[in-house]
Amino acid sequence: MPSANVNATRMELTKQKKKLRTSVRGHKLLKDKRDELMKQFLEMVRENRALRKRVEEPLIRAHGSFTVASALMSSEMMEQSLLYPQQSVDLDMTFQNIMSVNVPQYHFTTKSSDAGEIYPYGFATTSCELDDAVDALFSVFEDMLKLAQMEKACQLLAEEIEKTRRRVNALEYVVIPDCEAKIKSISMKLDENERNNTIRLMKVKDMMLEENIVERRKETEEAIAASRAENG
């Protein structure tokens, strides 16, 4: 339903037509963006599901090994063994632009490439199950980082898809129909005004013709009267 206070002028009609063209073009672009975002999102969800499954298996294995190690070792010995780690990790974050969405990218580097430094204890006083748990955690660390990156990307894409969907719906069901209704209303009013002006012009023309006929008739009568006066 168009606004009640819309101005029925040709300038307003031109403005509404321009707004309609822009809205239609924006609606198409946003729909294309939404569809591409959905495609990217579904691909990431499938990859995220596979990655989560790949991460859960080593974590379950590490948890089982820690449980066995805790049963074989005292809590004081377990705490002392893991208190001072030898290996350290530097984490960097960059961003990748996916359809105007800045998705974080995580990168890590270890202080040393020596695989033996992941164990912050001596092997003489610890259980081999603890070694298995530490090794499982270290092997799954990179996949855990990728999983965190993937889940954050899915969250950001889902939020952008929802915002884009609301914009598409607003254009499709509010802005575009409102512009079309305004254009139709203004066009009808302008056509009505044009018809009224045409009718008025025709009436004025008829009145002028009638006045012209009356004047000619009067002139003719005067000329006949004058002629009779001269002949008489």
C-alpha positions in Angstrom: 0.0 0.0 0.0 1.6 3.3 -1.0 2.1 6.1 1.4 -0.8 8.5 1.6 1.3 11.6 1.4 3.2 10.7 -1.8 3.4 13.7 -4.2 1.8 13.0 -7.5 4.4 14.8 -9.6 6.5 13.7 -12.5 9.6 14.4 -10.5 8.4 12.0 -7.8 7.5 9.4 -10.4 11.0 9.6 -11.9 12.5 9.3 -8.3 10.4 6.2 -7.6 11.3 4.5 -10.9 15.0 5.1 -10.2 14.5 3.7 -6.6 12.7 0.7 -8.0 15.5 0.0 -10.5 18.1 0.2 -7.8 16.1 -2.0 -5.5 15.5 -4.7 -8.1 19.2 -4.7 -8.9 20.2 -4.8 -5.3 17.7 -7.6 -4.7 19.3 -9.7 -7.4 22.8 -9.1 -6.1 21.8 -9.9 -2.6 20.1 -13.1 -3.7 23.2 -14.1 -5.6 25.3 -13.3 -2.5 22.9 -15.3 -0.2 23.1 -18.3 -2.6 26.9 -18.3 -2.7 27.1 -17.9 1.0 24.8 -20.9 1.5 27.0 -22.9 -0.9 30.2 -21.9 1.0 28.4 -22.6 4.4 27.2 -26.1 3.4 30.7 -27.0 2.2 32.2 -25.8 5.5 29.6 -27.7 7.5 30.5 -30.9 5.8 34.2 -30.3 6.2 33.6 -29.3 9.8 31.7 -32.6 10.5 34.5 -34.7 9.1 37.1 -32.7 11.0 35.3 -33.0 14.3 35.1 -36.7 13.8 38.8 -36.8 13.1 39.6 -34.8 16.2 37.3 -36.7 18.6 38.9 -40.0 18.1 42.5 -39.0 19.3 40.9 -37.0 22.2 39.0 -40.0 23.3 42.2 -42.0 23.1 44.1 -39.4 25.0 41.5 -39.2 27.7 41.6 -43.0 28.1 45.4 -42.9 28.4 45.3 -40.1 31.0 42.8 -42.1 33.0 45.0 -45.1 33.0 48.1 -43.0 33.8 46.2 -41.3 36.7 45.4 -44.7 38.1 49.1 -45.9 37.8 50.7 -42.7 39.0 50.1 -40.5 42.1 48.4 -37.2 41.6 51.5 -35.4 42.9 53.7 -37.2 40.4 51.3 -36.5 37.5 51.2 -32.8 38.4 55.0 -32.6 38.7 55.5 -34.3 35.4 53.3 -31.9 33.5 54.2 -28.7 35.4 57.0 -27.3 33.3 56.5 -27.9 29.5 59.6 -27.8 27.2 57.8 -27.1 24.0 56.0 -23.8 23.3 53.7 -22.7 20.5 53.3 -19.3 18.8 49.9 -18.6 17.4 49.2 -16.0 14.6 45.9 -15.0 13.2 45.1 -13.6 9.8 41.8 -13.0 8.0 40.4 -14.4 4.7 37.6 -12.5 3.0 34.7 -14.8 2.0 31.9 -12.9 0.3 32.6 -9.7 2.4 32.9 -11.9 5.6 36.3 -11.7 7.3 37.0 -15.3 8.4 39.9 -15.9 10.8 42.8 -18.1 9.8 45.0 -19.6 12.6 48.7 -20.4 12.1 51.0 -21.9 14.7 54.7 -22.6 14.9 56.6 -24.6 17.6 59.7 -23.4 19.3 61.6 -26.5 18.3 61.1 -29.1 15.7 62.4 -31.9 18.0 59.5 -34.3 18.5 61.0 -35.5 21.8 60.4 -32.0 23.4 56.7 -32.6 23.6 57.4 -34.7 26.7 58.2 -32.4 29.7 59.4 -35.2 31.9 61.8 -38.1 32.1 60.6 -41.5 31.1 62.0 -43.3 34.1 59.3 -42.2 36.7 56.3 -41.9 34.4 53.8 -44.4 32.9 53.9 -45.2 29.2 50.1 -44.4 29.1 51.0 -40.8 29.9 53.4 -40.8 26.9 50.5 -42.0 24.7 48.2 -39.3 26.0 50.7 -36.5 25.4 51.5 -37.9 22.0 47.8 -38.1 21.0 47.2 -34.5 22.2 50.1 -33.2 20.2 49.1 -35.1 17.1 45.6 -33.7 17.2 46.6 -30.1 18.1 46.7 -28.9 14.5 43.4 -30.4 13.7 41.9 -28.9 16.8 43.1 -25.5 15.6 41.6 -26.1 12.2 38.3 -27.2 13.9 38.2 -23.9 15.9 38.9 -22.0 12.7 36.2 -23.9 10.8 33.5 -23.5 13.5 34.2 -19.7 13.8 33.9 -19.4 10.0 30.6 -21.3 10.1 29.3 -19.1 12.8 30.3 -15.9 10.9 28.8 -17.1 7.7 25.6 -18.2 9.4 25.2 -14.6 10.8 25.9 -13.1 7.4 23.4 -15.4 5.7 20.7 -14.4 8.2 21.5 -10.6 7.7 21.5 -11.1 3.9 18.2 -13.1 4.0 16.5 -10.3 6.0 17.7 -7.7 3.5 16.5 -9.8 0.6 13.0 -10.3 2.2 12.8 -6.6 3.0 13.5 -5.6 -0.6 11.3 -8.4 -2.0 8.2 -7.9 0.3 8.4 -4.3 1.4 10.6 -1.9 -0.7 9.9 -3.2 -4.2 6.1 -3.6 -3.7 5.9 -0.2 -2.1 7.8 1.4 -5.0 5.6 -0.4 -7.6 2.4 0.7 -5.7 3.6 4.3 -5.5 4.5 4.3 -9.2 1.1 2.9 -10.1 -0.7 5.5 -7.8 1.3 8.4 -9.2 0.8 7.3 -12.8 -3.0 6.9 -12.3 -3.2 10.4 -10.7 -1.1 12.0 -13.5 -3.2 10.3 -16.1 -6.3 11.5 -14.4 -5.0 15.0 -14.2 -4.0 14.8 -17.9 -7.5 13.7 -18.8 -9.0 16.5 -16.7 -6.8 19.0 -18.4 -7.8 17.6 -21.8 -11.5 17.8 -20.9 -11.0 21.4 -19.7 -9.2 22.3 -22.9 -11.9 20.8 -25.0 -14.6 22.7 -23.0 -12.6 25.9 -23.5 -12.3 25.2 -27.2 -16.0 24.6 -27.4 -16.7 27.8 -25.6 -14.4 29.7 -27.9 -16.0 28.2 -30.9 -19.5 29.0 -29.6 -18.4 32.6 -28.9 -16.9 32.8 -32.4 -20.1 31.5 -34.0 -22.2 34.0 -32.0 -19.9 36.8 -33.0 -20.1 35.8 -36.7 -23.8 35.5 -36.5 -24.1 38.9 -34.9 -21.8 40.4 -37.6 -23.9 38.7 -40.3 -27.1 40.1 -38.8 -25.6 43.5 -38.6 -24.4 43.4 -42.2 -27.9 42.3 -43.4 -29.5 45.0 -41.4 -27.2 47.6 -42.8 -27.8 46.3 -46.3 -31.5 46.5 -45.9 -31.2 50.0 -44.6 -29.2 51.1 -47.6 -31.7 49.5 -50.1 -34.7 50.9 -48.3 
